[in-house]
Amino acid sequence: MRSSGQPTINDVARLAGVSKKTVSRVINDSPLLHAETRRRVEAVIRELGYVPNPQARALALRRNFLIGLVHDNPNAQTVMNVQQGMLDGLRGTEFELVVRPIDRAAPTMLDDLRHVLERQRLFGVLLMPPISEDDAIARLCEALGCRYVRMGSALLDTPARMVASNDRVAVAEAAAHLLASGHRRIGFIGGPAGFRSAHERRAGFEAALAAAGLALGEAQVAAGDYSFAGGQAAAARLLDADPQPTAIFACNDEMAAGALHAARARGLAVPDDLSIIGFDDSAIAAHLWPPLTTVRWPSRTMAAAAARKLIEDEATVPTHFPSALIPRGSVAPPRC
């Protein structure tokens, strides 16, 4: 007779006529079983609706079924996209997601992360930019025997430990789109110092201008911090120049949205008086008016692939995920 409440491993063993150890071997996919025994135990598990205790299974296998997302990223929407992508990749598996923010500027950052990895005994971690660009963090994961995958805008590690986009190429395409529309006075709102993505995106922008025989002067550049307010302030500096730029490329959509507000505060219409392009293709890009032309960064797809790299045979999962220009209504030919 079945015990009351949730079925237990004892119930499965009794009804299948085997020991608890045999049931455990079935659950843990041990090869040390006869096929008929495995089929009988699996049939009882299905009949009872038995769900193995994850803590007990982790203890038996000497590992936790936990995958970590470690980040220090100023853009909450990007973190949410990556989190959703990891859940996509883990769906249908026994693994659960643990999200852990860290402060990369803290002097105790490496010790803090070591404490987390040792205490949680994570099976693996996805390192988001910009901390993914820190080789010391990768070495720490390796020393602790914790699998890791680094996410970035360029290849930073071996393919088995990377999911990377092509920011430099994609931004060059965005700049070429502005040039093909007739723009020559183009402002550039950069990303935070120390972010590899900021470096890659500026390099792509400059390469496209150089191919057109143009150079990016310092008066055309304003530093940003990937925030709305930062983009608004940076665009204000660019628009205070004489002559004003006829177009602005911002290194993410949050700053592009700030640039759009700065333009309207000066009575400029987008795209008639000022064209704007962002980067990410976040939800805000399609909700602005006019809808924002942007570069789609496949963060969710990259994160799903990273999760699979951590729990599967990484050789079967892609490493490179190209970004692509998404033309919308915020770009038009200049009036003059």
ABEGO torsion letter per residue (X at the ends): XBBBEBBBAAAAAAAAGBBAAAAAAAAAGBABBBAAAAAAAAAAAAAAGBBBBAAAAAAAAGBBBBBBBBBBBABAAAAAAAAAAAAAAABGBABBBBBBBBBAABAAAAAAAAAAAAAAGBABBBBBOAAAABAAAAAAAAAAGBBBBBBBABBABBAAABBBBBAAAAAAAAAAAAAAAGBABBBBBBBBBGBAAAAAAAAAAAAAAAAAGBBBBAAABBBBAGBAAAAAAAAAAAAABOBBBABBBBABAAAAAAAAAAAAAAGBBOAAABBBBBBGGBAAAAABOBBBBBBBBBAAAAAAAAAAAAABBAAABBABBBBBBBBBAABBBBAX
